[in-house]
Amino acid sequence: MNFFNKLIAVSLPIVPKAIVRKVSARYIAGDTLADAVHVVRGLNAEGAMATVDVLGEYITSLSQAEENTEYSCEVLKTIEREKIDSNLSIKLTSLGLDLDPEACEKNVLRILENARDHGNIFVRFDMENSPYTTRTIELHNKLKNKFNVGVVLQAYMRRTENDIHDLIKTGAKNIRLCKGIYIESETIAFKGREEIRNNYLKCLELALSNGLYVGIATHDEMLVHGAKNILKKLGLRKDRYEFQMLLGVTEPMRRQLIAEGHRLRVYVPFGADWYGYSIRRLKENPSMAGHIFKAIFTGR
Ligand SMILES: Cc1cc2nc3c(=O)[nH]c(=O)nc-3n(C[C@H](O)[C@H](O)[C@H](O)COP(=O)(O)OP(=O)(O)OC[C@H]3O[C@@H](n4cnc5c(N)ncnc54)[C@H](O)[C@@H]3O)c2cc1C
């Protein structure tokens, strides 16, 4: 990251929300479920699948958790009714994990029962920061034989290779592998760009060669290239994995992968609680400083 991007990254909390909203618009489908459906239809027309996420995390009351649960159920009903090619991603903290783990589990169950009743839609448990890793994996493991679910693992976490071994042993079927987005301490996480990449490819090969279906979630050209080499080496059929990308990121690479015949899914977040997600995306955008200056000085 260059000097101006670093400066903007640390100054983001004081950038007016209206500017953040403007420059992060490409990463978010919109405020409403109808906006998300519209975006998913466009992606489906391009040959991409989707996973919809209701924005919101780290809530402060159980009534918010219930509202989020209700909204996710509404998304599932809509996916079936509108016949769009999408599944659902959920964050356990938005469903009450921090406030009351039992209430959170009830909310998750409600979502999974709805997913089952609306055409057995797949539900992905997103992975948040390290205080939640074990609990997210445990809840996934508890429910994985009864419902169509999968969990996310982060290649920057030193524990991930072991987690994959455990998931294989306990008969898990489906993971998403990403680098990881939260700030973690060096004692538990790899920090260097190359060591994270190396661990990503090592974990990917371990998972794929043991029969796990993997959502290969990255926009890093080196990793996409490395993943293709592993797929070729293992001779895997195209229905044993998919590439995954975030809405608004590296669209040419997304189109290229689809043109090559790979399954590709786009993560489509929507909702009123857009701020935290937008800040994380902006910090990862190598041209962020330029976008923010342009928005501040030209209003575009
Ligand atoms: C489908 C999906 C689901 C995810 N789910 C989770 C999750 O559950 N938990 C979690 O911790 N993380 C999740 N992530 C985020 C992930 O951990 C990374 O933070 C993020 O994908 C960036 O890593 P990268 O592999 O793309 O590599 P990077 O090195 O960050 O990016 C590679 C290149 O992609 C481009 N790029 C990346 N981000 C942007 C951006 N915002 N704007 C413009 N260009 C960009 C740039 O050209 C950059 O050089 C998910 C990512 C994806 C794709």
The ligand as an SDF file (V2000), in Angstrom:
LIG
                    3D

 53 58  0  0  0  0  0  0  0  0999 V2000
  -16.4110  -14.4260   -1.6540 C   0  0  0  0  0  0  0  0  0  0  0  0
  -15.5760  -13.9420   -0.5190 C   0  0  0  0  0  0  0  0  0  0  0  0
  -15.9900  -14.1620    0.7790 C   0  0  0  0  0  0  0  0  0  0  0  0
  -15.1920  -13.7470    1.8450 C   0  0  0  0  0  0  0  0  0  0  0  0
  -15.5610  -14.0770    3.1390 N   0  0  0  0  0  0  0  0  0  0  0  0
  -14.7390  -13.7720    4.1600 C   0  0  0  0  0  0  0  0  0  0  0  0
  -15.0000  -14.2140    5.4910 C   0  0  0  0  0  0  0  0  0  0  0  0
  -15.9770  -14.9090    5.7630 O   0  0  0  0  0  0  0  0  0  0  0  0
  -14.1180  -13.8620    6.4580 N   0  0  0  0  0  0  0  0  0  0  0  0
  -12.9900  -13.1140    6.1990 C   0  0  0  0  0  0  0  0  0  0  0  0
  -12.2080  -12.8490    7.1160 O   0  0  0  0  0  0  0  0  0  0  0  0
  -12.7480  -12.6560    4.9570 N   0  0  0  0  0  0  0  0  0  0  0  0
  -13.5770  -12.9690    3.9360 C   0  0  0  0  0  0  0  0  0  0  0  0
  -13.2770  -12.5350    2.6710 N   0  0  0  0  0  0  0  0  0  0  0  0
  -12.2340  -11.4910    2.4770 C   0  0  0  0  0  0  0  0  0  0  0  0
  -10.8760  -12.0970    2.2810 C   0  0  0  0  0  0  0  0  0  0  0  0
  -10.4280  -12.6770    3.4890 O   0  0  0  0  0  0  0  0  0  0  0  0
   -9.8610  -11.0290    1.8380 C   0  0  0  0  0  0  0  0  0  0  0  0
   -9.7880  -10.0540    2.7980 O   0  0  0  0  0  0  0  0  0  0  0  0
  -10.1750  -10.3910    0.5170 C   0  0  0  0  0  0  0  0  0  0  0  0
  -10.7170  -11.3090   -0.3810 O   0  0  0  0  0  0  0  0  0  0  0  0
   -8.9060   -9.8320   -0.1170 C   0  0  0  0  0  0  0  0  0  0  0  0
   -7.9650  -10.8590   -0.3020 O   0  0  0  0  0  0  0  0  0  0  0  0
   -7.4970  -11.3560   -1.7250 P   0  0  0  0  0  0  0  0  0  0  0  0
   -7.2690  -12.8290   -1.6300 O   0  0  0  0  0  0  0  0  0  0  0  0
   -8.4790  -10.9460   -2.7410 O   0  0  0  0  0  0  0  0  0  0  0  0
   -6.0800  -10.7100   -1.9150 O   0  0  0  0  0  0  0  0  0  0  0  0
   -5.5910   -9.1670   -1.9440 P   0  0  0  0  0  0  0  0  0  0  0  0
   -4.1130   -9.2640   -2.0010 O   0  0  0  0  0  0  0  0  0  0  0  0
   -6.1960   -8.3790   -0.8460 O   0  0  0  0  0  0  0  0  0  0  0  0
   -6.1680   -8.6280   -3.3080 O   0  0  0  0  0  0  0  0  0  0  0  0
   -5.6780   -9.0630   -4.5440 C   0  0  0  0  0  0  0  0  0  0  0  0
   -6.0060   -7.9910   -5.5690 C   0  0  0  0  0  0  0  0  0  0  0  0
   -7.4280   -7.8860   -5.7070 O   0  0  0  0  0  0  0  0  0  0  0  0
   -7.8100   -6.5300   -5.8770 C   0  0  0  0  0  0  0  0  0  0  0  0
   -8.6590   -6.1200   -4.7500 N   0  0  0  0  0  0  0  0  0  0  0  0
   -8.8260   -6.7760   -3.5800 C   0  0  0  0  0  0  0  0  0  0  0  0
   -9.7060   -6.1370   -2.7970 N   0  0  0  0  0  0  0  0  0  0  0  0
  -10.0970   -5.0490   -3.4920 C   0  0  0  0  0  0  0  0  0  0  0  0
  -11.0120   -3.9930   -3.2230 C   0  0  0  0  0  0  0  0  0  0  0  0
  -11.7090   -3.9300   -2.0760 N   0  0  0  0  0  0  0  0  0  0  0  0
  -11.1880   -3.0450   -4.1690 N   0  0  0  0  0  0  0  0  0  0  0  0
  -10.5060   -3.1010   -5.3440 C   0  0  0  0  0  0  0  0  0  0  0  0
   -9.6290   -4.0750   -5.6550 N   0  0  0  0  0  0  0  0  0  0  0  0
   -9.4310   -5.0300   -4.7430 C   0  0  0  0  0  0  0  0  0  0  0  0
   -6.5300   -5.7340   -5.9670 C   0  0  0  0  0  0  0  0  0  0  0  0
   -6.1440   -5.6590   -7.3150 O   0  0  0  0  0  0  0  0  0  0  0  0
   -5.5580   -6.5820   -5.1730 C   0  0  0  0  0  0  0  0  0  0  0  0
   -4.2350   -6.3400   -5.5440 O   0  0  0  0  0  0  0  0  0  0  0  0
  -14.0140  -13.0050    1.5850 C   0  0  0  0  0  0  0  0  0  0  0  0
  -13.5960  -12.7820    0.2700 C   0  0  0  0  0  0  0  0  0  0  0  0
  -14.3320  -13.2660   -0.7770 C   0  0  0  0  0  0  0  0  0  0  0  0
  -13.8390  -13.0660   -2.1510 C   0  0  0  0  0  0  0  0  0  0  0  0
  1  2  1  0
  2  3  1  0
  2 52  2  0
  3  4  2  0
  4  5  1  0
  4 50  1  0
  5  6  2  0
  6  7  1  0
  6 13  1  0
  7  8  2  0
  7  9  1  0
  9 10  1  0
 10 11  2  0
 10 12  1  0
 12 13  2  0
 13 14  1  0
 14 15  1  0
 14 50  1  0
 15 16  1  0
 16 17  1  0
 16 18  1  0
 18 19  1  0
 18 20  1  0
 20 21  1  0
 20 22  1  0
 22 23  1  0
 23 24  1  0
 24 25  2  0
 24 26  1  0
 24 27  1  0
 27 28  1  0
 28 29  2  0
 28 30  1  0
 28 31  1  0
 31 32  1  0
 32 33  1  0
 33 34  1  0
 33 48  1  0
 34 35  1  0
 35 36  1  0
 35 46  1  0
 36 37  1  0
 36 45  1  0
 37 38  2  0
 38 39  1  0
 39 40  1  0
 39 45  2  0
 40 41  1  0
 40 42  2  0
 42 43  1  0
 43 44  2  0
 44 45  1  0
 46 47  1  0
 46 48  1  0
 48 49  1  0
 50 51  2  0
 51 52  1  0
 52 53  1  0
M  END
$$$$
